[in-house]
């Protein structure tokens, strides 16, 4: 078994990552923003101050300093994104530099697959700015008799109609724009690589779908005010193919909390969704 469960608890060396206005704009158009969201998609609109989407931290310093380097060897074509959470300690500025430290916080044996969980904390000026928690689902790497990890229902929507529903189209070439924010995995652009992973055609980045979902939550529950958006989490339940439309359904469940799902038609693609906001 090429994965190394004893690596849990290992940390990466701190790395610095910087971004600027152009990076924030590129991410915005990568998750479908444009004419209707000029504060996020432009930097020179008269009377409009540029803002940054709250899910932007998922691409800051992409691929640098990850504790995933310590987990062992595996076939990258068999890795898919499992879950993602972003906790914002402060709003993300249009440009800046952070110091990121990543820790391998869990490795779970699902039998036919392994789940690897990492947590990355970014500080700016010595104070936390955001925390990313991510899990990777790696087919064919389970079976060593380890802990299966957390399971069971989580963030289940109530049995009533949602409070808000938003549908966004994605472009057939959406992945070609999103990949320019850092994730160049050929699973999303190379048909032959996608075939190695069992897909008939390249799939959209899970974090691109996540960004589209964050846009809907921002406007549906936070009035477009990024300072009110504090935490988002969700599980990637099914792949999305570029060109498919995403429908995000939101249920307010308490003071400052809502659960959500994202679907393509009747197929759920993100579930176990939770937003904390003010």
TORGU-129663 format. One record per residue: residue in one letter; x, y, z of N, C-alpha, C in turn. Coordinates in steps of 0.1 Angstrom, whole numbers, plus 5000, padded with zeros to 4 digits. Example, Ala and Ser with C-alpha at 12.3 -4.5 7.8 and 13.67 -1.06 7.14 Angstrom:
BEGIN
a513249435078512349555078513249675078/s512849785071513749895071512950005079/
This chain:
BEGIN
x500849885000500050005000500950125000/x500950204989501850314988501650434997/x500450455002500150565011500750535025/x501150645032501750635045500950695056/x500050615062499250665073500050735084/x501250695086502050755097502450895094/x502150945082502451085079501451185085/x500351135091499351225097500051305108/x499751435108500451515118501551595112/x502051555101503251625095502751755089/x503651855089503351985085504352025074/x503952115065504752165055505652285061/x506652315054507452435058506552555054/x506552665062505852785058506252835044/x505352875036505652935023504853065022/x505453155014504753285011504053274998/x502853334997502053334985501553474983/x501653534971501153664969500153664958/x499253764957498353784946498053934944/x497553964933497254104930495854114923/x495554234919494254264914493954174902/x494854154893494654064881494353924885/x495053874895494753734900493253724905/x492753824912491453824917490453834905/x490753914895489853924884489853794876/x490953734874491053604866490253494873/x490353494886489553394894488053424892/x487653554892486253594891485653544878/x486353564867485853524854485853374853/x486853314860486953164860485753094866/x485053164876483853114882482653184877/x482753244865481553284858481053424860/x481853504868481453644870481653724857/x480953834856481153924844480354054845/x479554084835478854204835477954244847/x477354134853476454164864477154174877/x478454154878479254164890480454234888/x480354364884481454444880482454464892/x481954474904482854494916483854384917/x483554264912484354144913485154114900/x484554164889485154124876485854244869/x485854364875486654474869487354554880/x488354624877489054704886488954854883/x488254894872488255034867486855074863/x485855024869484555074867484255194875/x483755304869483555434875482655414888/x483255454899482455454911482255324918/x483055224913482955084918484255044923/x484355004936485654954942485754804940/x486954764935487154614933487054534946/x486354424945486154334956486654194952/x486854104962487353974960486353874965/x486053764957485153664961485653594973/x484753554982485253484995485853354993/x485553284981486153154979487553164972/x487953284969489253304963490453234970/x490453214984491553154990491853014985/x490952944978491252814973492352814962/x492552924956493652934946494853004950/x494853074962496053144966497153044969/x498353064963499452974965499152834960/x498352814950497952674946499152584944/x499152474950500152374948501452394956/x501552494964502752524971502652494985/x503652424991503752395005502652305010/x502052215002501052125007501652005014/x500951975025501351855033501051725025/x500351735014500051615006501351555001/x502451625000503751574995504251455004/x503751445016504251345026503451225026/x502351215018501351105020501850975014/x502850975004503250854997502950874982/x502950754975502750764961501350704957/x500850754946499550714941499350764927/x498350704920498150744906497250874906/x497750984902497051114902495751114894/x495651024884494451014876493250954884/x493550894896492550834904492150914916/x492751044916492451134927491351234923/x490251244931489251344929489151424943/x488651544941488451634953487251574961/x487451554974486351504982485451614989/x486151694997485451805004486251925005/x485652035007486452165008485652255018/x486452315027485952425035486852545035/x486252655035487052785037486452865048/x487352895058486952985069487653115067/x486953225067487453355065487553425079/x488753455083488953535096488853685094/x489053725081488953865077488653865062/x488053975057487853975043489153975035/x489153915023490353905015490554035007/x491754095009492054215002492354184987/x492354294979492554284965493954234961/x494854274970496254224968496854204981/x497854114982498454094995499453974994/x500053945005501053835007500653765020/x500653635020500353555032501453455034/x501553405046502353295049501453175052/x501653065045500752945046501552825052/x500852765061501352635067500352535066/x500652415060499752315058500052195067/x498952125072499152015080498251895075/x498851775075498151655072497351615084/x496051635084495251615097494451485097/x494451415086493651285086493951205074/x493951065075494050975064493150855068/x492150835060491050735063490950625053/x490650505058490650385049489150365046/x488750385034487350365029487250225022/x488250145024488150015017488750015003/x487850054994488350064980489050194977/x489150284986489750414984490250464997/x491050574996491550645008491050795007/x490850845019490550995020491651055028/x492251165022493351235029492951375031/x493051425044492551555048493751645052/x493751765046494751865049494151995053/x494852065062494352195067495452295065/x495152405058496152515056495652645062/x496552705070496252825076497152935070/x496553045066497253165060497253275070/x498353335072498453455081498953575073/x498453695076498953815070499253915082/x500453965082500854055093500753985106/x500953855106501053775119499653735124/x498553775117497253745121496553655111/x495753555115495053465106494153545096/x494253505083493453565073492353465068/x492753335066491753235062492353095065/x491452995066491852855067491152775057/x491952695050491352605040491452455046/x490352385045490452245048489952165036/x490752065032490451995020490651845021/x489851765015490051625015490151575001/x491051474999491151414986490751264986/x489951224977489451084976490251014965/x491050914969491950854960491550704958/x491050674947490550544944491650444944/x491450324949492350214948493450214959/x493350314968494450324978493950294992/x492850234994492350195007492750045010/x492249995021492349855024493549815033/x494049915041495149885050494649855064/x493249865066492749835079492749955088/x492750075083492750195091491450245095/x491350345102490150415107489350465094/x488050435094487250475082486950625083/x487050685094486850835095485350865097/x485050995097483651045099482750995087/x481550965091480550925080479150965085/x478150945077476750975081476251105076/x474951135077474351255072474951375079/x475051485071475651615076475051725068/x474651835075474151955069473051915059/x472051835064470951785056469851895054/x469451925042468452035040467151985046/x466352085052465052055057464052005046/x463051935050462051885040461051995037/x461452095030460652205025461352265013/x460552355007461152424995462352515000/x463352524992464452614995464052754996/x464752835004464452985005464953054993/x466053014986466553074975467052964965/x466852994952467352904942468052994931/x469252954927469953034916470452924907/x470352954894470952864883471952944875/x473152894874474152954866474552864855/x474752914843475352824832476852824834/x477452714829478852714827479152704813/x480352744809480752744795481352614791/x481252574779481952444774483452454776/x483952574776485452604778485752654792/x484852644801485052694815486352654821/x486752534820487952474826489152544821/x489152594808490352654803490652784809/x489552854813489752984820490152954835/x489352864842489652844856491052794858/x491552704850492852644852493952754853/x493752874847494752974847494953034861/x494053004871494253044885495152944892/x495652844886496652754892496552614890/x495352554890495152414889495252364875/x496452314870496652274856496452124855/x495752064864495551914863494951884849/x495551794841495051764828493751694828/x493251644840491951584841490851674836/x491151804836490151894832490251954818/x491251904811491451954797491851854787/x492551744792493151644783492251524782/x491651494770490751384769491351244773/x492651234769493351104772493551084786/x493951194793494151184808492851154815/x491751224811490451204816490051054815/x490350994803489950854801490650764811/x491950804814492650724824491950724838/x491150824840490450834853488950784852/x488650724840487350664838486250764833/x486650874828485750974823485750984808/x484550994801484451004787485051134781/x485051234790485451364786486051434798/x486851534796487351604808486251664817/x486451664830485451724839485851864844/x484851934848485152064854485852054868/x486752144871487352144884486252154895/x486352064905485452074916485452214922/x486652274923486652404930486152514921/x485952484908485252584899483752574902/x483252454903481852444907481652504921/x482552484930482552544944482552694943/x483252754934483252894932481952954927/x481352884917480052914912479052914924/x479152804932478252794943478452904953/x479652944956479953054965479353184960/x479453204947478853324941477353334944/x476653224942475253214945474953244959/x475653184968475453204983475753344987/x476753404981477153544984475953634981/x475353624969474353714964472953674971/x472753544972471453494978471253524992/x472353515000472253515015473053625021/x473953685014474753795020474553935013/x473653935004473354064997474554114989/x475454014985476654054977477754114985/x477554114998478554175007479554075012/x480754075007481753975011482153975025/x481954085032482254095046481354015055/x480153975049479153895057479353745055/x480253705046480453565043481653515051/x481353415060482453375070482953235068/x482153145063482553005063481652935052/x482352845044481652765035482252625035/x481452525035481952385034480952305025/x481452205019480652115011481451995006/x480651895002481251764997480951754982/x481951714974481851694960481251554958/x479951554953479151434953479251364939/x479451444928479451394915480151494906/x480851444895481551544887480551624878/x481051744874480351834865481151834852/x480451834841481051844828480851994823/x481952054818481852184813480652204803/x479952314805478752344797477452314804/x477552234815476252204822475952324831/x474652334834474052444843474052394857/x474452484866474452454880473252524888/x472552444895471452504903471752494918/x471852604924472152614939470952634946/x470552554956469452564964469852594979/x469252694985469652734998468552735008/x468752685020467852685031468352755043/x467752865048468252925060467752835072/x468652805081468352705091468552765105/x469052885106469252945119469853075118/x470153145129470753275128472153265123/x472353315111473653325105474053185099/x473153095097473552965091472552925080/x473052855070472252805059472852675054/x472052585049472552465042472252485027/x473052415019472852425005473152294998/x472652284985473152184976473352254962/x474152184954474352224940474052104932/x473252124921472852014913472952054898/x473151944890472951954875471651874872/x470651944869469351874867468951804880/x468751674880468451604892469651544898/x470851564893472051504898472751604908/x472851564921473451644930474951634928/x475651754928477051754925477851814938/x477251894946477751924959476651904969/x476951834980476051824991476751845004/x476051825015476551855029477051995030/x476352085022476852225022476352305034/x477252395039476952475051477652615048/x476852725050477352855050477052925063/x478052985069477953075080478153215076/x477253305080477253445075476653535085/x476753665082476153755092475253855084/
